[in-house]
């Protein structure tokens, strides 16, 4: 019996020692692949939207903010100072590295497209919030949540500009994603892959036709694009 008791205590001590060796935090990599439908996005390449406009971009930037990880028991971890500017780099990809994420098992992730209210008009330089990124109008109107600059071919074959600068609190859109399998963050770094689909911004529920309007800033049509990117613009892949 004594041997059994000693064995039990030895196993218990070993268990708690292993628990103490487990890291309390780890790193999480968020990867964003930029697409145009099923094609990998490339600057300068021509794409066709649902209205039949052939267009290309020379700049595409997207702000995300207030990143949160949620556990099944309702516990939420909010990533501090999480204001991030996403744009195609490394071919069509952008990698965001988050550090000091508490280890554990998470069932979902959420964040906003845009800059949340408390920082949008504050003038504070937090995360990637910086006027030098050319994503700010001014401190009374805040940041551009999405910026797309490019051109399209009109019906006469002429090249005309496309300006998509979407901001204001009406166009701050929450994105929530539930993992197909729980995300287990432990000794190894975690990785999540998202896709941003350029064509979805001009597709649904509102069809955007550049022949009708090709400048989207502080107008009702800009808000229509905001409604379009609320759903389906960013997808969780794995």
C-alpha positions in Angstrom: 0.0 0.0 0.0 2.8 2.4 0.9 4.5 1.8 -2.5 1.2 2.5 -4.2 0.8 5.7 -2.3 4.3 6.8 -3.1 3.7 6.0 -6.8 0.6 8.1 -6.7 2.3 11.1 -5.2 5.2 10.8 -7.6 2.9 10.8 -10.5 1.0 13.8 -9.1 4.2 15.7 -8.6 5.3 14.8 -12.2 2.0 16.0 -13.5 2.1 19.4 -11.8 5.8 19.8 -12.8 4.8 19.3 -16.4 2.0 21.8 -16.0 4.6 24.3 -14.6 6.8 23.7 -17.7 3.9 24.6 -20.1 4.3 28.1 -21.5 1.6 30.6 -20.4 1.7 32.5 -23.7 2.6 31.8 -27.3 2.5 33.4 -30.7 -0.3 33.4 -33.2 0.1 34.1 -36.9 -2.8 35.5 -39.0 -2.2 35.1 -42.7 -4.3 37.0 -45.2 -4.4 35.8 -48.9 -5.7 38.5 -51.3 -7.9 37.0 -54.1 -10.1 38.2 -57.0 -12.6 35.4 -57.1 -10.6 32.2 -57.5 -7.5 34.0 -58.8 -4.6 35.2 -56.7 -4.7 39.0 -56.7 -1.9 40.9 -58.5 -1.4 44.7 -58.7 -1.9 45.9 -62.3 -3.8 42.8 -63.5 -7.2 43.2 -65.0 -10.2 41.7 -63.3 -13.9 41.8 -64.1 -16.6 42.6 -61.6 -20.2 41.3 -61.7 -21.3 44.5 -63.6 -18.9 43.6 -66.4 -16.3 46.3 -65.6 -12.7 45.4 -66.4 -10.5 47.1 -63.8 -7.1 46.9 -62.0 -5.7 48.2 -58.8 -2.4 49.8 -57.9 -3.2 50.0 -54.2 -5.4 47.9 -51.8 -5.3 48.4 -48.1 -7.7 47.2 -45.3 -7.7 48.0 -41.7 -8.8 45.5 -39.1 -9.1 46.2 -35.4 -10.1 44.9 -32.0 -9.0 41.3 -32.5 -10.5 38.9 -30.0 -10.2 35.1 -29.4 -13.1 33.3 -27.7 -13.1 30.1 -25.7 -16.1 27.7 -25.4 -16.6 28.7 -21.8 -17.2 32.3 -22.8 -13.7 33.5 -21.8 -12.5 36.2 -24.2 -9.0 37.4 -24.8 -8.7 40.8 -26.4 -5.4 41.5 -28.2 -4.1 44.8 -26.9 -3.5 47.7 -29.4 -4.8 45.6 -32.2 -5.1 48.0 -35.1 -3.6 46.4 -38.1 -3.2 47.5 -41.8 -3.5 44.6 -44.2 -2.2 44.8 -47.8 -0.8 42.4 -50.4 2.8 41.8 -49.8 4.8 38.6 -50.5 3.0 38.1 -53.8 -0.7 38.3 -52.7 -0.2 37.6 -48.9 0.1 39.5 -45.7 1.2 37.9 -42.4 0.3 39.4 -39.1 2.2 38.1 -36.1 0.5 38.3 -32.7 2.6 37.7 -29.6 1.9 36.9 -25.9 -1.4 35.1 -26.7 -2.5 33.0 -23.7 -2.3 29.3 -24.3 -5.5 27.4 -24.3 -8.3 26.1 -26.6 -10.2 28.6 -28.6 -13.4 28.1 -30.7 -13.7 31.4 -32.6 -12.0 34.7 -33.6 -13.5 38.1 -34.3 -12.4 41.5 -35.4 -13.7 44.5 -37.2 -13.1 45.7 -40.7 -12.2 49.3 -40.0 -11.1 51.2 -37.0 -13.2 51.1 -33.8 -14.9 54.2 -32.6 -12.7 55.0 -29.6 -9.5 55.3 -31.8 -10.9 56.4 -35.1 -11.1 60.0 -34.1 -8.7 60.1 -31.2 -5.6 61.0 -33.0 -3.7 58.4 -30.9 -0.9 56.5 -32.7 -1.8 52.9 -31.7 -0.8 49.8 -33.6 -0.8 50.7 -37.3 -2.7 53.9 -36.8 -0.5 56.5 -38.3 -1.3 59.3 -40.8 1.9 58.5 -42.7 0.2 55.3 -43.9 -1.9 57.5 -46.1 -5.1 56.0 -44.7 -6.3 59.1 -42.7 -8.5 61.9 -44.0 -8.1 64.1 -40.9 -8.9 63.9 -37.2 -12.5 65.0 -37.7 -13.4 62.3 -40.2 -11.0 59.6 -39.1 -9.4 56.8 -41.0 -10.1 55.1 -44.3 -11.1 51.6 -43.5 -10.6 50.3 -47.0 -8.6 52.0 -49.7 -8.6 50.8 -53.3 -7.0 53.0 -56.0 -7.0 51.9 -59.7 -8.6 52.3 -63.1 -11.2 50.7 -65.3 -11.9 50.5 -69.1 -15.1 52.2 -69.9 -17.5 51.3 -72.7 -15.5 53.4 -75.2 -12.2 51.7 -74.2 -10.9 54.6 -72.3 -9.0 54.2 -69.0 -10.7 56.0 -66.1 -9.8 56.2 -62.4 -11.4 54.1 -59.7 -11.3 55.5 -56.2 -12.7 53.5 -53.3 -12.1 55.2 -49.9 -14.5 53.8 -47.4 -14.7 55.0 -43.7 -17.0 56.4 -41.1 -18.5 54.5 -38.2 -21.5 53.3 -40.4 -19.0 51.1 -42.3 -17.3 49.5 -39.3 -18.2 45.9 -39.8 -17.8 43.0 -37.3 -16.4 39.8 -38.7 -16.9 36.6 -36.6 -15.4 33.2 -37.5 -15.9 29.8 -35.8 -13.1 27.3 -36.3 -14.0 24.0 -37.9 -11.7 22.4 -35.3 -10.8 24.1 -32.0 -7.6 26.2 -32.2 -5.2 24.7 -29.6 -2.5 27.1 -28.6 0.3 25.5 -26.6 4.0 25.0 -27.0 3.9 25.6 -30.8 2.7 28.7 -32.6 -0.8 28.9 -34.0 -1.7 29.8 -37.6 -5.0 31.0 -39.1 -5.5 31.6 -42.8 -8.0 34.1 -44.2 -8.9 35.1 -47.7 -9.9 38.6 -48.8 -11.9 38.6 -52.1 -11.7 41.8 -54.0 -14.7 41.1 -56.2 -17.0 40.6 -53.2 -16.7 44.3 -52.4 -18.6 45.1 -55.7 -21.0 42.2 -55.8 -23.6 41.6 -53.1 -26.1 42.7 -51.9 -25.3 45.7 -54.2 -24.0 45.5 -57.7 -21.4 48.3 -58.2 -21.0 49.6 -61.8 -18.1 51.8 -62.4 -19.8 53.2 -65.5 -22.4 54.7 -63.2 -20.0 55.9 -60.5 -16.2 55.4 -60.1 -15.5 57.6 -57.0 -16.6 56.3 -53.7 -15.9 58.7 -50.9 -18.4 60.2 -48.4 -21.4 59.3 -50.5 -24.3 56.9 -50.3 -22.6 54.6 -52.8 -19.6 54.3 -50.5 -21.9 53.0 -47.8 -23.2 50.4 -50.3 -19.7 49.0 -50.6 -19.5 48.9 -46.8 -22.6 46.8 -46.8 -21.1 44.5 -49.4 -17.9 43.9 -47.5 -19.8 43.2 -44.3 -20.3 39.5 -45.4 -18.2 37.3 -47.6 -15.4 39.8 -48.3 -13.2 38.0 -45.7 -13.4 34.2 -45.3 -11.8 31.8 -42.8 -10.0 29.1 -44.7 -8.3 27.2 -41.9 
